[in-house]
Amino acid sequence: MTSTVTPTLARTREELATALGGPAGRGRRAVVMTMGALHAGHVSLVARARELADQVVVTIFVNPLQFAPTEDLSRYPRDLEGDLAQLTGPGLLGDGDVVFAPTPDVMYPDGDPVVRVSAGAIGDVLEGASRPGHLDGVLTVVLKLIHLTQPDVALFGEKDAQQLAAVRRMVRDLDVPVEVVGAPLVRDPDGLALSSRNAYLSPDERARALSLSRSLKAGRAAAPHGAAAVRAAVAAELGDVDVDYVALVDPTTFTEVGDGATGAALLLLAARVGTTRLIDNTALRLREDA
């Protein structure tokens, strides 16, 4: 007879503290922070956390601070039962691990917090310019969840590249005692980057959305010929989508690189397909024409 191993579900701060087992916990602890609606990309993060730590904590919280008034907070998919089912299994969560799924009143018992983390300059460009205050809301909840879960390592997906860079900068600037690990972006077989928002796409919209990954692939192929060639290749491949931004940036500062730039760079884009806003990115290395 096979016994079932399941993580502990904590809904309150008190339940979380009990589940973590005190300051010593169960050795090295990793946290994966999510907003639920889990997919294979999230599961890959949990699997990587399992490799790095003795105890894994997954947080599931739709954070209202990172949504603008015009955005889809009320529409954001929520399926705790389905999420829990995805988190258990070989190489994932089991006995001693924790799923922390608080409500907003647990995370923000006094209502919207007066004191928040500012993302600074990195929060004013690209995603920050398109979604003012978004990265401030992300960093505020990330810092709170780090305090509550007390991890040794925190894992974030590289699909949200600007968010990952902002978290790394916060940890460095504020001396937060946690190691930040980025995990590779995961794609469906057709190339579309996995996202909870993909569920909003109709079949026709999904087909149109594939031009995002195609344009990034074209840009990466053009990288040996320089930044101008990358930008031209992306523009040639982007199809019937409403482009928010296409940016070729320094991977640390997120400032746009010039046409003569060489070395590591990030190619990022954001676009709406129908009413759904999608982001995607790829790392590349630039060099000038020979």
N, C-alpha and C positions, 0 to 999 in steps of 0.2 A: 504494500500500500504506500503510495507516494504522499508525503506530507506537503502541504502548501506553505510556501514562505512568502510573507507579505510585509511590506513596509508599514510603519505606523502612520496613520493619518492624523495630523494635528491641525486644528482649526483656530486655536487661541494661542496667545503667548505662553500661557501656563502649560498647555498641552505640549507645545514645542519644547519648552525647557525640560520637561519630564522625559520626552522622547529622546532628546539629545544625550541624556545621561550624565549631566553635570559637566564641569569644566574639562575633565579628562576625556569624556566621551568614549569613543571606541577607536582611539588612535587617530590617524590622519583623517581629516574630514574634508569633503568636497561639496560644493553647492552648485547647482544648476538652476538659474532663475528663468522662469517662463511665465507667459500669460495664458497658459493652457492651450486648448485646441491643438494638441500635440501631433506632430508628424515625424517622419523618419529622421529629419534633421535634429529635432529635439532628442529623439531616442539615441542618435549617435553621440550626442553630448553626454548623455547619461552613461552610455557604455564606456566612453573615455574617462569619465569621472570614476567609474567602477575600477578602472585600471590604475588610477592614481591614488585612490584613498581606501581606507578601511570602512568608513561610513559615508554614505552619500545622502545629501538632502536635496530634494527637488522642490522648488517653490512654484506655486500656481496662483498667480494674482494678477488680475486685470487692473492695472494701475491707472486710476483716473487722472493723475497729475500729468501724464504724458500725452493726453488727448486734448486737442483744441476743441472749443465749443462746437465747431462745424464738423468735427470728425465722428467716427463711427463707434463711440464707446458703447452705446446701447445695442448696436448690431454685432459687436465683436462676439465670435462664437464661444460658447461656454458648454463644456461637456465633461464634468469632473469624473463621472463614472467611466466614460470612455478613455479619459486620460490615464486614470489609475490602471486600467486594463493594459495599456500600452507600456507602462513602466515596470511591469513585473515579467520575469522570465530569465533564462540563462544570461549572465553577464550584465543584468540590470539590477533592479532593486529587490531586496529580500529582507529577512529578519534583521532588525537593528538599524535599517535605513528609515528615512523619514520623508513624507510628503507634507509640506506646510501649505495649506490652502486657506489663508485668512480672508475675511471680508474687509471692505474698506474701513469699517468702524474699528476693526482690530488693528489695522495698520496705522490708521489716523484717528485715534480715539478722541482727539480734540477738534476734529474736522480738518479742513485743509491746513497743512502746516504753515506757520508763519515764517519759520526759518527753513530755507531750502538750499540745496547745493547749486551753485552756478557753474555751468560748463565753460564759462569764459569765451575766449575767441573762437574755439572750436565749435561752440554752440550757436554761432552767429552765421555760419556758412552752410550751404547745401541743405541737409536735413533741417538744420537750425533756422535757415532763412525761410524754407518752405513751411516749416511747422514751428513757429516761434514758441519757445519755452519747452519744446519736446525733450531736448537733452537734459535740461534742468530737472524735469520730472523724472527722467530715467535715472539720473545720478542720485537724486534724493532717495528714491525707493531702493536702489542698489545699495547705497550706504546703510540704510535702515536694515535691509535684509542681511547684510554682512554683520552688523551688530547683533542681530537676533539669532543668526545661525552659527556665528563664530567659526567660519571655515578656515582651513589652511590654504585651500585653493578654490578659486571660483572660475567656472568655465563659461565662455560666451562664444556664440557662433560668429564666424567671419562674414556672414552675409550682411549683418549690421555693422559694417566696417567702421563707420564713424562713431557709432555707439561704443564699440570695443576700444577704439583709440581714446575716447573721452573717459571711459572707465579706467584705462591704464594711467591716463594723466591724473585723474582724481586720486588714485591709489598712491601714485608717486608724490604728488604735491601735498597731500594731506597725511602722508605716512600711515596709510591704512595697512595693517599687518596681514596681508593676504597676497598669495601669488595668483596672478591673472593668466589664464591659459586660453588661447584662441583655438577653435576647432574649425576644420575646413567646411566651407559651404557645401551643402548637399543638393543635388539636382535630380529631378525625375529623368527617366530615360530619354525623353524628348528635349531635355536641356533646360526646362523651366526650373528656376531656383525654388526650392520648397519654401512655402510660406502659408501660414494659416489663412491669409487673405485669398489664396488661390481658390478657396471654396466659393468665393463670390463670382468667379468667372463663368460665363456661359461657354459652351463648346466653341463658338465663333470667337469669343474674346480670348479664350485660351490659345487658339491658333494664332491670333494676332500678337499675343504676348510673347510668343517664341522669338520675335524679332529682337527682344532685349538680349537674350543669350547669344543669338547669332551675331549681333553687332559687337558684343564684347569679344567674342571669338575672333572676329575680323580685326578688331582693334589690337588684340594681343598678337595676331600674326603680323601686323604692320609695325610692331614696336621696334624691330631692328632698324627701321627707316626713320625713326624719330617721332616726336610728339605731333607734328603737323600731319604726318601720314596716319597716325592713330586716329586723330580726330576726323580726318576725311573718311577713313574706313568705317568708322562708327556711323557717321551721317549717311553713308551710302546704304547701310543695312537696316537702319531703323525704319520700320514700316508704319502702318496705320495706327499709331499710338499718340497720345497727347503728352509730349515730352515736357517734364518739369525741369530737369537739368541733365547735362552730360558733362562730366568733369574729369580731368586728368590731373591728379594732385600728388603732392608729397605725402607719403603714408604716415608721417608723424604729425605734421602741422595742418594737413588738409588744405594747404594753399595751392592754387593752380600753378603748374610748372610751365616754363617757357618752352618755345619751340626747340631751343638748343639744349634742353635738359638731357642728362644721361643718368643711368642707374635705376634704382627701384622707384616705382610709381604705382599708384592705384587708379584704375579706370572705373568710375562709378556712374550710374545713371538711375534716374527715377522717372516714371511715366505713369499716366493713367490709361487703363484699358477699360473702356466703358466708365463705370463709376469707381473702379478698383485701382488704388494706387500701389504700384509695385516698385521695389528697388532691387538692384543687382550690382555686382562688381567683379572685377578680376584684378589680380596683381600681375605686373609685367615689369620688364626691364627695358629701358630706353637706351638707344645709342644713336649718335648722329650718323648721317649718310657717310659711307666710306668715300 
